[in-house]
Structure formats: structure tokens, C-alpha cells
């Protein structure tokens, strides 16, 4: 049995008996870790009032490959984040980040990129330099990159060539849109869009403006949202959320209310979707 130390972020916790906790943690160098914090509710515990979401933790546990649940031996707070819980928008965004990290993290599979992304996202919310929804959009798009699922936003996902826009019709007349398929990996040229449809893939269209805004978030982070009006932020968030849902094959709890709305990027005359 080895004694292990690492930096961690709490994903979720459950009561265990009258005074203990089971904690699921995202650690930087050891992936997802499940620990039993015996007596965590006792004031005399070495980790009393330590196991809280949002805070950066330094933890020590005993590890055995034969056990799914390790014993927490010590814990301390390396970085306390007090500015998030009092702001509903920040709290919601933080909850969404934690839920997505929870879905992606795996036991005994180190993923420093995922840990760093989550830590940076929570820190951005704490700093309050950008709107909470802009921080969440940047997190979700970069989360797709970490998972190897980043959409092609400018060139054709299938052939790698140019993917010129088409002009919308009806109420969208004159507004450039682009063929897009989540199943095919993103934006498509006309020929690849026709081929994807023929093979049974779902192909719709998205506003080029939304794809350009998403690309700005990937390149510049959440600061890309500072100059955008709320309706454009909502359209990028809608796009990122639906693309994530497709590839996760589930709708995270924190996505449900926002994405219950009709697709904000759909043409007005159809129910087109990503």
C-alpha cells in the first residue's frame, strides 16, 4: 500500500455513517480518486471543514490497486474560493464545470489538462473579470479540446478544404450560414455535406457568426465574450452545449434548463439543429 499526495478539486461528496464522508476528487497527477474521510464531521478531524467544492485542496491518501475506495489520511486548503457561492450565475457556471469534469475524469488515469482546465475555470469565476456565462462557454469549448472532440469551425471537417457559407432563406435571408454536422465533426463543405446526408448523418446549418464567435473563444478564452451582446453569447453557449450533449450521449443536469429552449441557432423557418 502506497501513501500518495496530490493537489485536488472536489467533484462530489456523500455522507457515510454519522460522521464520515465519501469524496470523489479530481487530482492533477492521479486522475479521479475516491476516498473515505473518516470522522470528517468531527471538529477534531485532520480534515474537518476541508472537503468543500471550489477550493483547491492538498490531500494525502493510502492507495491500493485492489481497492476502489482509499482512506484519506490528511487534507488542507491550498486556495479558498469565497467569491463564487454568493453569486447565482457564478455558482451555476461552477456547478456545470464540476459536472463536466466529473463526467470526463477516470480513476487511475492522470489527466493534468482536465485538472488545469477546471482549476482555471473556477479561478476565472472567482476573479469575476468576465461574465459567468462567458467563462462557462470558454470552459466548455476547451473541454471539447481536452477530450479530443473539438469541432471544425472554419474548414471542412471531412476533407479539410474550404467550407464556404451559404445564404439563409426566409427570415434569415442574407445571413451567411454553414453546413454543420456534429456526427461528422463540425463544419462541412457542400460536397461533404451531401455525402454525409447520403450516408444517413444528420446535417443542418449554423450561423457563420456563431462559429466565428466560438473560434474566438477557443483562441482568446473568455475575454472573447466581453464585446458580445447577450444574444450572441447565448447562441455560442447553445451551440457548445448541444455539441457536447451529442458527443457525451447524455444531457448534463446543468444543461437541461438552458437547452430546453428552442435551438437559438436554428433557421427561423425550420427546427434545424446541430
C-alpha positions in Angstrom: 0.0 0.0 0.0 1.4 3.4 -1.0 0.9 6.8 0.6 0.1 9.4 -2.1 -0.1 13.2 -2.1 -1.6 15.4 -4.7 -3.5 18.6 -5.4 -7.2 18.1 -5.9 -10.6 19.6 -6.6 -13.7 18.1 -5.0 -16.3 16.8 -7.6 -18.9 15.5 -5.2 -19.3 14.0 -1.7 -21.7 11.7 0.1 -22.4 11.1 3.8 -21.0 7.9 5.1 -22.2 6.8 8.6 -22.8 9.6 11.1 -19.5 11.4 11.0 -17.7 10.3 7.7 -17.7 11.3 4.1 -17.0 9.6 0.7 -15.4 12.2 -1.6 -14.8 12.0 -5.3 -11.8 14.1 -6.3 -10.2 15.2 -9.4 -6.5 15.2 -8.8 -3.8 16.6 -11.0 -1.4 13.7 -11.3 -3.5 10.7 -10.3 -6.8 11.2 -12.1 -10.1 10.6 -10.3 -9.7 9.4 -6.7 -12.4 8.1 -4.4 -11.6 8.5 -0.7 -13.2 7.7 2.6 -12.8 10.6 5.0 -13.4 9.0 8.4 -14.8 11.4 11.0 -14.8 14.3 8.6 -17.7 16.0 10.6 -15.8 15.8 13.9 -14.1 19.1 14.9 -11.0 17.2 15.9 -10.6 15.6 12.5 -7.5 16.4 10.5 -9.7 17.4 7.5 -12.7 19.0 9.4 -14.3 21.7 7.1 -11.7 20.9 4.4 -13.7 18.9 1.8 -15.6 21.6 0.1 -16.3 22.2 -3.6 -14.5 25.0 -5.4 -11.4 25.1 -3.1 -8.0 23.8 -4.2 -7.0 21.0 -1.8 -3.8 19.3 -0.8 -4.6 15.7 0.1 -2.9 12.6 1.2 -4.4 9.1 1.0 -3.4 5.5 1.0 -3.6 3.8 -2.4 -4.0 0.1 -3.1 -4.9 -1.2 -6.6 -7.1 -3.8 -5.0 -9.5 -1.2 -3.5 -11.9 1.2 -5.1 -12.1 3.4 -2.0 -9.0 4.7 -0.4 -8.6 6.2 3.1 -8.0 9.9 3.3 -5.1 10.5 5.7 -4.7 14.3 5.7 -6.1 17.3 3.9 -5.7 21.1 3.8 -6.9 24.0 1.8 -4.4 25.5 -0.7 -6.7 28.0 -2.2 -10.1 29.1 -0.8 -12.6 30.5 -3.3 -15.2 32.5 -1.4 -16.5 34.7 -4.2 -18.5 32.1 -6.1 -21.2 30.8 -3.7 -22.8 34.2 -3.2 -23.4 34.8 -6.9 -26.1 32.6 -8.5 -24.6 33.0 -12.0 -21.1 32.1 -10.8 -22.4 29.2 -8.8 -24.3 27.8 -11.7 -21.3 28.1 -14.0 -19.1 26.4 -11.4 -21.6 23.6 -11.0 -21.6 23.0 -14.8 -17.8 22.9 -14.9 -17.7 20.4 -12.0 -20.3 18.2 -13.6 -18.5 18.1 -16.9 -15.2 17.3 -15.1 -17.0 14.6 -13.2 -18.2 13.0 -16.5 -14.7 13.1 -18.0 -12.4 12.1 -15.2 -11.4 8.4 -14.7 -9.8 6.6 -11.8 -6.1 6.0 -12.0 -5.9 7.9 -15.3 -3.8 11.1 -14.8 -5.3 14.0 -16.8 -3.4 17.2 -15.9 -5.1 19.0 -18.8 -8.5 18.4 -17.4 -7.5 19.4 -13.9 -5.8 22.5 -15.1 -8.8 23.5 -17.2 -11.2 23.0 -14.2 -8.9 24.9 -11.9 -8.5 27.8 -14.3 -12.3 27.9 -15.0 -13.1 28.2 -11.3 -10.4 30.7 -10.8 -11.8 32.9 -13.6 -15.2 32.8 -11.9 -13.6 33.8 -8.6 -11.8 36.7 -10.2 -15.0 38.0 -11.8 -13.2 39.7 -14.6 -15.6 38.3 -17.2 -19.3 37.4 -17.2 -20.0 33.9 -15.7 -21.6 32.7 -18.9 -18.5 33.7 -20.9 -16.3 31.8 -18.5 -18.6 28.8 -18.9 -18.5 29.0 -22.8 -14.7 29.1 -22.8 -14.6 26.2 -20.4 -16.9 24.0 -22.5 -15.2 24.7 -25.8 -11.8 24.0 -24.3 -13.2 20.9 -22.6 -14.0 19.6 -26.0 -10.4 20.2 -27.0 -9.1 18.3 -23.9 -11.4 15.4 -24.8 -10.2 15.4 -28.4 -13.6 16.4 -29.7 -13.1 20.0 -30.8 -15.4 20.9 -33.7 -14.1 22.1 -37.0 -15.3 25.7 -37.1 -13.7 27.1 -40.2 -12.7 24.4 -42.7 -14.5 21.2 -43.7 -14.3 18.5 -41.0 -14.4 15.8 -43.6 -12.0 16.8 -46.4 -10.1 19.7 -44.7 -10.8 22.1 -47.5 -12.7 25.3 -47.6 -16.3 25.3 -46.4 -17.9 28.4 -47.9 -21.1 29.7 -46.3 -24.5 29.6 -47.9 -27.0 32.4 -47.6 -30.0 31.8 -45.4 -33.6 32.0 -46.7 -36.8 33.5 -45.4 -36.3 35.4 -42.2 -32.6 34.5 -42.4 -32.2 35.9 -45.9 -28.8 37.4 -46.4 -27.3 36.0 -43.2 -24.5 33.5 -44.0 -24.8 30.0 -42.6 -22.6 27.0 -42.9 -23.4 23.3 -43.2 -22.7 21.6 -39.9 -22.9 18.1 -38.6 -21.9 17.1 -35.0 -21.6 13.5 -36.1 -19.2 14.4 -38.9 -17.1 16.6 -36.6 -18.2 20.1 -37.5 -18.5 22.4 -40.4 -18.8 20.9 -43.9 -18.3 21.9 -47.5 -21.3 21.4 -49.8 -20.0 18.1 -51.3 -19.1 16.6 -48.0 -22.5 17.7 -46.6 -24.3 16.0 -49.4 -22.2 12.8 -48.8 -22.9 12.9 -45.1 -26.6 13.2 -45.7 -26.5 10.3 -48.2 -24.8 8.2 -45.5 -27.6 8.9 -43.0 -25.8 11.5 -40.9 -27.8 14.5 -39.7 -26.7 17.7 -41.3 -28.1 21.1 -40.5 -26.8 24.7 -40.8 -25.4 27.1 -38.2 -24.9 30.9 -38.5 -21.3 31.6 -39.6 -21.3 34.4 -36.9 -21.8 31.8 -34.2 -19.0 29.6 -35.5 -16.7 32.7 -35.7 -17.6 33.6 -32.1 -16.9 30.1 -30.9 -13.5 30.2 -32.7 -12.7 33.5 -30.9 -13.5 31.8 -27.5 -11.1 29.0 -28.4 -8.3 31.4 -29.4 -8.8 34.1 -26.8 -10.6 32.4 -23.9 -13.5 34.0 -22.0 -12.3 37.6 -22.8 -13.8 37.0 -26.3 -17.2 37.4 -24.6 -16.6 40.9 -23.3 -17.6 42.6 -26.6 -20.5 40.3 -27.4 -24.2 41.2 -26.7 -26.1 38.7 -24.6 -28.0 37.2 -27.6 -24.7 36.2 -29.3 -23.3 34.8 -26.0 -26.5 32.7 -25.8 -26.1 31.4 -29.3 -22.5 30.3 -28.7 -23.4 28.7 -25.4 -26.3 26.9 -27.1 -24.0 25.6 -29.9 -21.4 24.4 -27.4 -24.0 22.8 -25.2 -25.7 20.9 -27.9 -22.4 19.7 -29.5 -21.3 18.5 -26.0 -24.6 16.7 -25.4 -24.2 14.9 -28.8 -20.8 13.6 -28.0 -21.4 12.8 -24.3 -24.6 10.9 -25.4 -26.4 12.5 -22.4 -27.6 15.8 -21.3 -25.8 17.0 -18.2 -28.2 18.2 -15.5 -26.8 21.7 -15.7 -27.6 21.9 -19.4 -31.2 21.0 -19.2 -32.9 24.3 -18.4 -30.9 26.3 -20.9 -31.2 23.8 -23.7 -34.9 23.2 -23.1 -35.3 26.4 -25.2 -35.7 26.0 -28.9 -32.3 25.9 -30.7 -31.2 29.5 -30.7 -29.1 28.9 -33.9 -31.8 27.3 -35.9 -33.2 29.0 -39.1 -36.5 30.7 -38.3 -38.4 28.6 -40.8 -37.2 25.2 -39.6 -36.3 23.3 -36.4 -32.8 22.8 -37.7 -30.4 21.6 -35.1 -26.7 20.8 -34.6 
